[in-house]
């Protein structure tokens, strides 16, 4: 049996748990030989999963001179930045794969900016999915981490990367979320925070 990235993933998971104390879910998923082979090529190049960010904006940005008096607006904050994937299956946090040499935090910040145009900084790690992909035919394994952070918006404005997303928006009331969020791994039921 060949195992990809087990030691690297364990080291990275230990760092995340020591630094942040996130909730961690571990699961195994089975892939057929072709899917596994494609993924194994990435794993051999150091791919270990990705980082995603729940980006929060606590206060509204300044209004332009043509807007009404801010006291007249009924805006609700905080707001969270969510993206609508190309599959139109629901909204979720922006993010993506960790590139070689990046931390999961770096990946989340880079991906949020690339996909949405919004710049952010990581505040906390909320959740880690520790997923082991197993080849149905050989039993070989690929170890990965899928990490979700809480982040704060620090600049930029929405500029959607159309090759990745159908849209991005700030929400106070949550829209229909992606099915992957159905088990509420990020504390969505706590939104908005009190």
N, C-alpha and C positions, 0 to 999 in steps of 0.2 A: 504494500500500500504506500502511495506517495502522498505526503502531506505538504501543502503549500502554506507558508506564512504563519504557522502556528506560534512559533517563538516570538516573531515580530508583533503579532496581534496581541499575545499575552502581555508583552512588555508595554505596548501602547495602552491596553486596557488597564493595567496596573497604574500607569501614570494618570490616566483620566480619573480613576476611582480615588486615588490618593489626593489629587489636586481639587476635585470637585464633589465627589460623593454622589454620582448620579444613580438613578435606578438602572438596573441592567437586566435585560431579558436575553436568554440564550435559547437558540433554536437550531434545528437541523432541517435542511431542505435538500431534496434529492433532485439531481439534474440528469437528463439523458447524456449519453456519451458526447454527442456533438455540442450541446450547450456547455457541458463541462470543459471540453477541449478549448473552446473559445475563451472561456473565463480563466482557464489555467494559463493560457498565454499571457493574459493581463497580470495574473498573480505572479508569474515568473519574473515579470518586469517590476514587481514591487507593489502592485495594486492591492490595497487592503480594505477597500470600502470607501465611505464618504462622510462628509460633514454637511449639516443642514442648520439653518438658523431661524428661530422664531424672533424676528426683528421687531422691536417695540419702539414706538414714538410716543412719548409721554405728553407732549404739548404740540399744538399746531404750529406750522411754520408761519413766519411773518406774512401778512397780507400785502398785496400790491396796493398802490394808491387808488386804483379804480374799484376796489372792493368796499363793501359797506363797513361801517363801524363794527369791529370785532364783537362788541357787546350785543349786536343785533343778530349775530349768527348763533345757531343752535348746534354747535359742533361737539361731539362726544369724544373724549380721549380717556385712556390711552387707546392707541390703534396698533394693530399688528399687520405686518407686510406679508401677504400670501401670494403665491403664484398659481396660475391655472396652467397645468401641463398640456402638452399638445394632444393628449388623448381625451381631453375634456371630461375626465372622470371626477373632477372635484378639485378644490383648492388645498394647498399645503405649503409648508415652508420651502423657500428656495434653498438650493444647495446642490452638491454633486460630489463626484469622485475626488479622492485625495490623490494629488500628483506626487511623484517621487520627490522626496525632500521636504514635503509639507507636513505640518501637523494637521489634525482634523480641524482645529480652530482656523488655521490658515486656509484650508480648503473651503470651509463654510463662508468665510469673509470674501474670498476671491469669487466663489460661485454666486453669492448673493449679488455682488457688484456686477459681474458679467451678465447674469440673467435679468436683473431688474434695474441696474443703474444706481441703486441705493448703496451707500457706504455704511458699514456697521462695525462695531467692536463687540467682541464676545464678553459676556458678563459671567455666565455660568453654564455648566453642562447639565441638561435636564434628563437625558435618556440615552442609553447605549443599547443597540441591538447587536448582540454577539452572534453572528450567523455562520454556521459551518455548512458549506455546500458539499454534498457527497455525490460522487459519480455512481449511478445506479448499476453500471456494469462492472466496475473495478473496485469500488469502495474507496477510491482516492478522495482526498479532502482538500478544500480551500477554506481557510479561516478568514473572516472579514469582520469589520466593525462598521456600523451605521450610526453616527453620532449626531444628536440634536442638541443645539445650544440655545440659550437665551442670549439675545444680543440687543444692543441699543443702536438706533440710527444715529449716524454722526455727520452725514452729508449726502450729496447727490440728490437726484430726483428720478422718478420712475421713467425708465427707458428700456422697454421690453426687448429682450433678445428673442426675436421671433423664431429662430431655429430651435429654441428650447421651450418657450412658453407661448401660450395664446393670450396671456394677459398677466398683469400684476396690479395689485391695489392695496390700499390701507383699509382695514376693517376695524370697526368697533364691535359691531354685531357679526358673529362668524357666519360665513356663507356655507354652502354644502361642501363638506370636506372630502378629500380623497379617501377611497375605501381603506387604504393602508392605515388610516387614522381611526378606524372604527373602534378599536379597542382602547382608545384614549390614552396612548402611551405618553403624551406630553402634557397632560393636565389641562386639556382643552375645556373640560367642564368647569374649570376654575376661572375661565375668561368671561368678562374682564375681571382683572384682579380688584379686590376691594381696597 
